[in-house]
Amino acid sequence: MHPHKIAHFLGMTFHMDTIYMTLLSSAIVLVLAILATRRVAVIPRSRWQLFIEMIVEALLDQVDNNIGPKGRKVAPLIITLFIYLVIANWLGLVPGLTSPTNDINCTLGLAVMIVLTVNYLGVANKGILGHFSHFIKPSIVFLPINIIEEISKPITLSARLFGNIFAGEILIVILGMLVPYVIPTAWLAFSVFVGIVQAMIFTIMSMTYLANALQDNH
């Protein structure tokens, strides 16, 4: 692990390596999207299209199961989020690169985006009173607890992803110094699997929060 490359602007501190890796992850997602839709056939003829359709259909099934009929509205967000997270989690496995998700600023930003989207969709779907009435359910006595729970959502969502990716990259470096070749290679392969699992956990948790905003009955 290397220390972050720091830049200061208007009294704010920026982790430039995280910004670069975030942009790189986004660029890779964009390229994959272009490649996946360039020559789309009604009847898939390439393994690439079959692979992409398999991922999209699996995510759409998760959206339908977790959110319901209105879930297709946020399906593009969910699919993009999952693919971005997989790419971002894997970048740190490439020599010379780091995962943007090993920085709490990145994962917290993603989590805050999800929470803001949840509240926006909740207000749009149920109205201001209808959406925020869950803070006083089942009784107004639970208002402080419900507020704490709402504040903790982005913290827990981001900390879980950050902790697992950060710890995984540290272990790769340590194992590479202590036991070269065999064990680091095995851990590297395991980290590929962990990157997918952590992306799926973050995505499913996001779907759970979005379901509360889109479903008519809270």
Protein Blocks (a to p, Z undefined) as FASTA:
>chain_A
ZZdddddeehiacdfklmmmmmmmmmmmmmmmmmmmmmccfbacbfklmmmmmmmmmmmm
mmmmmnommlmmmmmmmmmmmmmmmmmmmmmmpghiacfklpfklmmmmmmmmmmmmmmm
mmmmnojmlmmmmmmccbfklmmmmmmmmmmmmmmmmmmmmmmmmmmmmmmmmmmmmmgh
jlmmmmmmmmmmmmmmmmmmmmmmmmmmmmmmmpmbZZ
